[in-house]
């Protein structure tokens, strides 16, 4: 009886692995990653700045196949050939992501795209490392592909990332700058109180 239960559990987990939701991680032409006021350039983020993006589901970074990163496409905005692609995700393969914990052919309601600069593998690592240029999108809903066809038993195509509506990369002040600002406000409050 125990052996049957173990075999059943293995079969269910195997089927679950094949029925994970999949997404084509490429944003629509109108959904761009842009600079917030104070960014290095106005408009879309240029590919040469080294900004990377990651897809998050339920607060966790969706793992990338074979350690691939998804940088911003394009080059500088000074008239280079690929400047029109600035602010868009790279189109380099592989761009299909499997979303752990999300059933194929359903909608996930807690997706988010996060962006960071520097030589980091995630937004959290960049934040902990003191990176100044960071961005977080609003939480959005997105359908997933990958549902297995009942006749052919072949998984369906990945769904496009249509729920993402863009984000702004902002310059976050260094902690030392925030501490100095806090001390200045505190000193002003003390002076005012003594008067």
GURO-42578 format. One record per residue: residue number from 1; x negated, y, z of N, C-alpha, C in turn. Coordinates in nm, 3 decimals. Last residue first. Layout:
REC    n     n_xx     n_yy     n_zz    ca_xx    ca_yy    ca_zz     c_xx     c_yy     c_zz
REC  NUM        X        Y        Z        X        Y        Z        X        Y        Z
...
# end
This chain:
REC    n     n_xx     n_yy     n_zz    ca_xx    ca_yy    ca_zz     c_xx     c_yy     c_zz
REC  195   -1.381    7.809    1.987   -1.328    7.945    1.969   -1.194    7.953    2.036
REC  194   -1.409    7.537    2.020   -1.475    7.627    2.117   -1.426    7.771    2.106
REC  193   -1.277    7.439    1.795   -1.221    7.412    1.927   -1.280    7.508    2.033
REC  192   -1.446    7.510    1.587   -1.312    7.570    1.593   -1.251    7.554    1.732
REC  191   -1.664    7.348    1.649   -1.680    7.494    1.646   -1.544    7.561    1.660
REC  190   -1.547    7.094    1.618   -1.601    7.136    1.747   -1.615    7.287    1.757
REC  189   -1.484    7.096    1.342   -1.377    7.080    1.441   -1.424    7.125    1.580
REC  188   -1.740    7.112    1.231   -1.644    7.222    1.210   -1.531    7.217    1.312
REC  187   -1.838    6.862    1.311   -1.902    6.985    1.360   -1.809    7.105    1.345
REC  186   -1.668    6.691    1.163   -1.669    6.686    1.309   -1.729    6.812    1.369
REC  185   -1.745    6.757    0.906   -1.606    6.783    0.948   -1.597    6.784    1.099
REC  184   -2.011    6.665    0.915   -1.981    6.806    0.888   -1.841    6.844    0.933
REC  183   -1.976    6.392    0.959   -2.046    6.473    1.060   -2.015    6.621    1.041
REC  182   -1.849    6.325    0.715   -1.780    6.307    0.843   -1.843    6.389    0.954
REC  181   -2.059    6.377    0.535   -1.933    6.453    0.525   -1.854    6.444    0.655
REC  180   -2.242    6.184    0.621   -2.276    6.327    0.630   -2.151    6.414    0.623
REC  179   -2.095    5.953    0.556   -2.133    5.978    0.695   -2.166    6.125    0.714
REC  178   -2.077    5.976    0.277   -1.955    5.977    0.356   -1.984    6.008    0.503
REC  177   -2.348    5.951    0.212   -2.277    6.074    0.178   -2.149    6.086    0.260
REC  176   -2.395    5.689    0.293   -2.466    5.797    0.362   -2.399    5.932    0.334
REC  175   -2.240    5.538    0.110   -2.201    5.545    0.252   -2.269    5.660    0.327
REC  174   -2.183    5.718   -0.200   -2.266    5.631   -0.117   -2.224    5.644    0.028
REC  173   -1.861    5.736   -0.362   -1.975    5.798   -0.293   -2.053    5.696   -0.211
REC  172   -1.788    5.583   -0.667   -1.764    5.576   -0.523   -1.884    5.639   -0.453
REC  171   -1.650    5.670   -0.962   -1.777    5.679   -0.890   -1.747    5.686   -0.741
REC  170   -1.433    5.435   -1.131   -1.459    5.557   -1.053   -1.595    5.552   -0.988
REC  169   -1.267    5.331   -1.410   -1.389    5.307   -1.332   -1.425    5.439   -1.263
REC  168   -0.928    5.254   -1.442   -1.030    5.358   -1.445   -1.148    5.318   -1.356
REC  167   -0.753    5.025   -1.661   -0.798    5.072   -1.529   -0.902    5.181   -1.548
REC  166   -0.478    4.851   -1.830   -0.595    4.937   -1.821   -0.631    4.974   -1.678
REC  165   -0.268    4.676   -1.808   -0.242    4.806   -1.869   -0.358    4.903   -1.853
REC  164   -0.196    4.337   -1.847   -0.296    4.436   -1.808   -0.275    4.566   -1.883
REC  163   -0.021    4.161   -1.967    0.026    4.238   -1.852   -0.069    4.348   -1.808
REC  162   -0.141    4.015   -2.166   -0.058    4.128   -2.206   -0.015    4.216   -2.089
REC  161   -0.355    3.815   -2.256   -0.350    3.897   -2.135   -0.273    4.025   -2.166
REC  160   -0.196    3.538   -2.421   -0.273    3.662   -2.422   -0.254    3.738   -2.291
REC  159   -0.227    3.191   -2.331   -0.145    3.311   -2.348   -0.235    3.435   -2.346
REC  158   -0.375    2.924   -2.519   -0.377    3.015   -2.405   -0.290    3.137   -2.435
REC  157   -0.174    2.663   -2.670   -0.273    2.772   -2.675   -0.264    2.858   -2.550
REC  156   -0.102    2.344   -2.504   -0.074    2.458   -2.590   -0.183    2.563   -2.583
REC  155   -0.243    2.014   -2.506   -0.216    2.141   -2.436   -0.194    2.254   -2.536
REC  154   -0.075    1.733   -2.638   -0.183    1.830   -2.659   -0.148    1.959   -2.586
REC  153    0.120    1.541   -2.654    0.036    1.542   -2.533   -0.086    1.634   -2.549
REC  152    0.311    1.532   -2.849    0.171    1.509   -2.890    0.076    1.495   -2.772
REC  151    0.547    1.560   -2.686    0.537    1.461   -2.794    0.391    1.428   -2.824
REC  150    0.517    1.762   -2.495    0.563    1.629   -2.452    0.549    1.521   -2.558
REC  149    0.232    1.960   -2.475    0.344    1.924   -2.561    0.388    1.782   -2.526
REC  148    0.143    2.124   -2.179    0.123    2.007   -2.264    0.249    1.977   -2.345
REC  147    0.055    2.468   -2.155    0.153    2.361   -2.127    0.136    2.247   -2.228
REC  146   -0.113    2.679   -2.213   -0.173    2.553   -2.171   -0.076    2.442   -2.141
REC  145   -0.049    3.010   -2.086   -0.032    2.903   -2.183   -0.086    2.774   -2.125
REC  144    0.132    3.237   -1.872    0.015    3.155   -1.906    0.052    3.052   -2.011
REC  143    0.228    3.585   -1.827    0.257    3.444   -1.855    0.129    3.368   -1.885
REC  142    0.166    3.809   -1.557    0.127    3.763   -1.691    0.168    3.618   -1.711
REC  141    0.196    4.106   -1.366    0.245    3.972   -1.398    0.202    3.935   -1.538
REC  140   -0.049    4.291   -1.167    0.048    4.274   -1.276    0.086    4.127   -1.293
REC  139   -0.183    4.553   -0.972   -0.147    4.412   -0.977   -0.037    4.395   -1.083
REC  138   -0.397    4.793   -1.136   -0.276    4.760   -1.060   -0.253    4.609   -1.070
REC  137   -0.758    4.747   -1.128   -0.630    4.773   -1.193   -0.515    4.754   -1.094
REC  136   -1.044    4.911   -1.017   -0.947    4.806   -0.987   -0.816    4.843   -1.056
REC  135   -1.397    4.977   -1.040   -1.259    5.003   -1.080   -1.170    4.884   -1.051
REC  134   -1.709    5.152   -0.979   -1.617    5.040   -0.957   -1.477    5.078   -1.006
REC  133   -2.021    5.258   -0.928   -1.918    5.261   -1.032   -1.833    5.135   -1.026
REC  132   -2.204    5.213   -0.721   -2.120    5.332   -0.716   -2.005    5.331   -0.817
REC  131   -2.294    4.941   -0.514   -2.273    4.992   -0.649   -2.173    5.107   -0.645
REC  130   -2.351    4.817   -0.273   -2.357    4.962   -0.279   -2.342    5.020   -0.418
REC  129   -2.314    4.549   -0.245   -2.449    4.593   -0.282   -2.461    4.744   -0.296
REC  128   -2.044    4.525   -0.202   -2.134    4.498   -0.088   -2.275    4.549   -0.117
REC  127   -1.962    4.577   -0.467   -1.918    4.664   -0.357   -2.011    4.650   -0.237
REC  126   -2.076    4.361   -0.601   -2.114    4.497   -0.637   -2.078    4.595   -0.525
REC  125   -1.941    4.149   -0.481   -2.087    4.157   -0.468   -2.136    4.297   -0.500
REC  124   -1.680    4.209   -0.564   -1.712    4.207   -0.421   -1.862    4.218   -0.397
REC  123   -1.696    4.177   -0.841   -1.664    4.309   -0.785   -1.707    4.316   -0.639
REC  122   -1.976    3.968   -0.937   -1.836    3.992   -0.900   -1.820    4.134   -0.847
REC  121   -2.241    3.958   -1.001   -2.155    3.855   -1.060   -2.008    3.873   -1.025
REC  120   -2.443    4.241   -1.100   -2.370    4.163   -1.001   -2.278    4.064   -1.072
REC  119   -2.608    4.467   -1.185   -2.641    4.327   -1.211   -2.573    4.235   -1.111
REC  118   -2.378    4.736   -1.284   -2.492    4.674   -1.216   -2.505    4.527   -1.245
REC  117   -2.024    4.794   -1.225   -2.149    4.813   -1.298   -2.261    4.741   -1.223
REC  116   -1.698    4.646   -1.254   -1.813    4.691   -1.175   -1.932    4.708   -1.267
REC  115   -1.346    4.591   -1.227   -1.464    4.625   -1.306   -1.575    4.673   -1.214
REC  114   -1.070    4.366   -1.225   -1.163    4.452   -1.152   -1.287    4.473   -1.236
REC  113   -0.731    4.302   -1.270   -0.861    4.310   -1.335   -0.946    4.408   -1.255
REC  112   -0.497    4.068   -1.141   -0.562    4.198   -1.130   -0.692    4.191   -1.209
REC  111   -0.190    3.897   -1.073   -0.314    3.915   -1.148   -0.367    4.056   -1.126
REC  110    0.043    3.779   -0.950   -0.056    3.856   -0.875   -0.192    3.855   -0.945
REC  109    0.224    3.620   -1.080    0.267    3.756   -1.045    0.162    3.836   -0.969
REC  108    0.223    3.413   -1.363    0.157    3.447   -1.237    0.187    3.592   -1.204
REC  107    0.459    3.205   -1.518    0.406    3.341   -1.501    0.342    3.355   -1.364
REC  106    0.386    2.901   -1.706    0.464    2.981   -1.611    0.405    3.123   -1.605
REC  105    0.225    2.733   -1.855    0.356    2.770   -1.909    0.444    2.846   -1.812
REC  104    0.064    2.556   -1.589    0.070    2.597   -1.729    0.213    2.631   -1.770
REC  103    0.038    2.683   -1.259    0.090    2.583   -1.351    0.098    2.638   -1.492
REC  102   -0.245    2.775   -1.086   -0.131    2.828   -1.161   -0.089    2.726   -1.266
REC  101   -0.474    2.682   -0.968   -0.357    2.701   -0.883   -0.235    2.754   -0.955
REC  100   -0.704    2.850   -1.181   -0.678    2.748   -1.078   -0.555    2.783   -0.995
REC   99   -0.678    2.916   -1.508   -0.645    2.980   -1.381   -0.613    2.874   -1.276
REC   98   -0.921    2.921   -1.751   -0.827    2.836   -1.681   -0.804    2.896   -1.544
REC   97   -0.968    3.145   -2.024   -0.991    3.112   -1.884   -0.882    3.019   -1.833
REC   96   -1.129    3.211   -2.322   -1.013    3.145   -2.260   -1.050    3.103   -2.119
REC   95   -1.348    3.302   -2.452   -1.265    3.403   -2.387   -1.140    3.343   -2.323
REC   94   -1.685    3.202   -2.493   -1.544    3.166   -2.481   -1.465    3.272   -2.404
REC   93   -1.700    3.456   -2.753   -1.644    3.330   -2.701   -1.735    3.279   -2.590
REC   92   -1.662    3.810   -2.739   -1.749    3.693   -2.749   -1.684    3.571   -2.688
REC   91   -1.535    4.041   -2.712   -1.463    3.941   -2.789   -1.545    3.813   -2.802
REC   90   -1.525    4.228   -2.408   -1.599    4.163   -2.514   -1.514    4.058   -2.584
REC   89   -1.263    4.468   -2.362   -1.340    4.351   -2.318   -1.416    4.295   -2.437
REC   88   -1.306    4.818   -2.433   -1.237    4.690   -2.452   -1.326    4.576   -2.403
REC   87   -1.463    5.041   -2.405   -1.350    5.027   -2.315   -1.273    4.897   -2.331
REC   86   -1.548    5.070   -2.748   -1.574    5.107   -2.609   -1.447    5.095   -2.526
REC   85   -1.509    5.027   -3.012   -1.472    4.918   -2.922   -1.494    4.953   -2.776
REC   84   -1.612    5.241   -3.144   -1.466    5.230   -3.142   -1.420    5.120   -3.047
REC   83   -1.884    5.199   -3.146   -1.830    5.290   -3.045   -1.678    5.281   -3.034
REC   82   -2.034    5.048   -3.319   -1.929    4.981   -3.242   -1.864    5.070   -3.136
REC   81   -2.216    5.239   -3.434   -2.122    5.163   -3.517   -2.006    5.106   -3.437
REC   80   -2.241    5.553   -3.256   -2.289    5.420   -3.291   -2.178    5.341   -3.360
REC   79   -2.168    5.806   -3.168   -2.158    5.779   -3.309   -2.211    5.643   -3.352
REC   78   -2.204    5.799   -2.892   -2.271    5.904   -2.970   -2.273    5.869   -3.119
REC   77   -2.119    5.627   -2.701   -2.015    5.706   -2.769   -2.076    5.815   -2.856
REC   76   -2.284    5.307   -2.726   -2.270    5.443   -2.675   -2.166    5.519   -2.757
REC   75   -2.077    5.020   -2.788   -2.207    5.078   -2.755   -2.187    5.220   -2.706
REC   74   -1.869    4.724   -2.733   -1.904    4.854   -2.790   -2.042    4.899   -2.747
REC   73   -1.710    4.576   -2.438   -1.766    4.574   -2.574   -1.804    4.715   -2.618
REC   72   -1.801    4.496   -2.107   -1.724    4.584   -2.195   -1.791    4.583   -2.333
REC   71   -1.852    4.144   -2.031   -1.883    4.287   -2.027   -1.789    4.367   -2.116
REC   70   -1.797    3.877   -1.881   -1.715    3.951   -1.975   -1.747    4.100   -1.964
REC   69   -2.023    3.599   -1.869   -1.969    3.723   -1.813   -1.886    3.791   -1.921
REC   68   -2.040    3.244   -1.810   -2.026    3.358   -1.901   -1.981    3.481   -1.824
REC   67   -2.072    3.002   -1.681   -2.139    3.119   -1.627   -2.134    3.242   -1.717
REC   66   -1.902    2.818   -1.811   -2.047    2.814   -1.833   -2.120    2.940   -1.787
REC   65   -1.612    3.016   -1.777   -1.674    2.895   -1.831   -1.824    2.913   -1.852
REC   64   -1.548    3.172   -1.461   -1.578    3.183   -1.603   -1.642    3.055   -1.654
REC   63   -1.279    3.168   -1.223   -1.414    3.128   -1.267   -1.430    3.134   -1.417
REC   62   -1.121    3.451   -1.108   -1.100    3.332   -1.190   -1.237    3.293   -1.246
REC   61   -1.151    3.562   -0.779   -1.204    3.574   -0.914   -1.183    3.443   -0.990
REC   60   -0.855    3.604   -0.587   -0.979    3.530   -0.612   -1.022    3.547   -0.757
REC   59   -0.607    3.726   -0.555   -0.721    3.782   -0.484   -0.854    3.712   -0.508
REC   58   -0.437    3.594   -0.732   -0.419    3.577   -0.586   -0.542    3.620   -0.508
REC   57   -0.687    3.627   -0.967   -0.554    3.574   -0.944   -0.541    3.540   -0.795
REC   56   -0.877    3.844   -1.175   -0.850    3.791   -1.041   -0.707    3.740   -1.037
REC   55   -1.128    3.879   -1.413   -0.986    3.856   -1.391   -0.968    3.789   -1.254
REC   54   -1.372    4.136   -1.449   -1.335    4.002   -1.405   -1.185    3.994   -1.385
REC   53   -1.624    4.313   -1.635   -1.488    4.300   -1.582   -1.463    4.155   -1.542
REC   52   -1.905    4.536   -1.625   -1.846    4.403   -1.645   -1.705    4.403   -1.588
REC   51   -2.104    4.783   -1.776   -1.987    4.754   -1.692   -1.933    4.617   -1.728
REC   50   -2.324    4.885   -1.915   -2.339    4.761   -1.839   -2.224    4.732   -1.745
REC   49   -2.334    5.094   -2.088   -2.345    5.127   -1.945   -2.353    5.002   -1.858
REC   48   -2.288    5.018   -2.346   -2.427    5.027   -2.304   -2.442    5.056   -2.155
REC   47   -2.012    5.039   -2.390   -2.070    4.908   -2.364   -2.212    4.914   -2.311
REC   46   -1.844    5.309   -2.224   -1.931    5.260   -2.332   -1.994    5.128   -2.291
REC   45   -1.512    5.361   -2.141   -1.641    5.317   -2.089   -1.723    5.258   -2.204
REC   44   -1.345    5.644   -2.290   -1.361    5.501   -2.266   -1.501    5.468   -2.218
REC   43   -1.352    5.971   -2.138   -1.296    5.872   -2.229   -1.327    5.729   -2.190
REC   42   -1.669    6.120   -2.060   -1.523    6.123   -2.062   -1.475    6.016   -2.158
REC   41   -1.932    5.960   -1.877   -1.879    6.019   -2.000   -1.728    6.026   -1.988
REC   40   -1.975    5.897   -1.604   -2.085    5.943   -1.689   -2.039    6.009   -1.818
REC   39   -1.697    6.038   -1.407   -1.773    5.929   -1.467   -1.881    5.983   -1.560
REC   38   -1.543    6.246   -1.329   -1.671    6.231   -1.260   -1.753    6.116   -1.313
REC   37   -1.233    6.088   -1.362   -1.306    6.214   -1.356   -1.434    6.197   -1.275
REC   36   -1.295    5.749   -1.476   -1.219    5.845   -1.396   -1.294    5.978   -1.402
REC   35   -1.322    5.597   -1.793   -1.389    5.663   -1.681   -1.291    5.752   -1.607
REC   34   -1.138    5.294   -1.876   -1.180    5.433   -1.896   -1.255    5.485   -1.774
REC   33   -1.047    5.028   -2.059   -1.117    5.060   -1.935   -1.180    5.197   -1.955
REC   32   -0.722    5.001   -2.217   -0.865    5.027   -2.214   -0.917    5.047   -2.073
REC   31   -0.488    4.891   -2.420   -0.524    4.878   -2.278   -0.675    4.888   -2.263
REC   30   -0.438    4.885   -2.686   -0.399    5.007   -2.615   -0.439    5.004   -2.468
REC   29   -0.519    4.635   -2.771   -0.589    4.753   -2.823   -0.556    4.879   -2.746
REC   28   -0.529    4.412   -2.488   -0.465    4.467   -2.607   -0.537    4.596   -2.648
REC   27   -0.813    4.214   -2.379   -0.706    4.312   -2.360   -0.652    4.363   -2.493
REC   26   -0.855    3.883   -2.327   -0.889    3.988   -2.421   -0.778    4.091   -2.412
REC   25   -0.853    3.595   -2.234   -0.896    3.715   -2.161   -0.948    3.819   -2.261
REC   24   -0.595    3.396   -2.251   -0.695    3.450   -2.343   -0.734    3.586   -2.289
REC   23   -0.538    3.154   -1.998   -0.521    3.290   -2.049   -0.632    3.323   -2.147
REC   22   -0.356    2.871   -1.869   -0.471    2.929   -1.938   -0.436    3.066   -1.995
REC   21   -0.272    2.664   -1.590   -0.240    2.776   -1.678   -0.366    2.832   -1.742
REC   20   -0.319    2.309   -1.597   -0.351    2.441   -1.541   -0.313    2.549   -1.642
REC   19   -0.283    2.043   -1.658   -0.169    2.133   -1.670   -0.194    2.269   -1.604
REC   18   -0.500    1.890   -1.604   -0.470    1.914   -1.744   -0.359    2.016   -1.762
REC   17   -0.487    1.883   -1.327   -0.604    1.944   -1.388   -0.578    1.977   -1.535
REC   16   -0.254    1.738   -1.287   -0.258    1.878   -1.248   -0.373    1.952   -1.312
REC   15   -0.338    1.484   -1.363   -0.237    1.553   -1.444   -0.237    1.701   -1.414
REC   14   -0.512    1.442   -1.144   -0.563    1.442   -1.281   -0.466    1.514   -1.374
REC   13   -0.337    1.442   -0.927   -0.441    1.546   -0.935   -0.500    1.555   -1.075
REC   12   -0.183    1.216   -0.992   -0.119    1.348   -0.983   -0.223    1.458   -0.996
REC   11   -0.380    1.016   -0.974   -0.308    1.038   -1.100   -0.244    1.176   -1.103
REC   10   -0.451    1.032   -0.704   -0.551    1.059   -0.809   -0.484    1.090   -0.942
REC    9   -0.210    0.953   -0.586   -0.264    1.086   -0.559   -0.366    1.126   -0.665
REC    8   -0.194    0.689   -0.680   -0.090    0.786   -0.717   -0.140    0.929   -0.698
REC    7   -0.419    0.576   -0.554   -0.412    0.581   -0.700   -0.309    0.682   -0.748
REC    6   -0.337    0.601   -0.285   -0.459    0.670   -0.332   -0.457    0.683   -0.484
REC    5   -0.112    0.436   -0.286   -0.097    0.577   -0.251   -0.218    0.658   -0.301
REC    4   -0.232    0.190   -0.344   -0.133    0.247   -0.435   -0.116    0.396   -0.411
REC    3   -0.388    0.152   -0.117   -0.454    0.166   -0.246   -0.359    0.229   -0.349
REC    2   -0.195    0.120    0.081   -0.285    0.234    0.088   -0.349    0.261   -0.047
REC    1   -0.082   -0.120    0.000    0.000    0.000    0.000   -0.086    0.126    0.000
# end
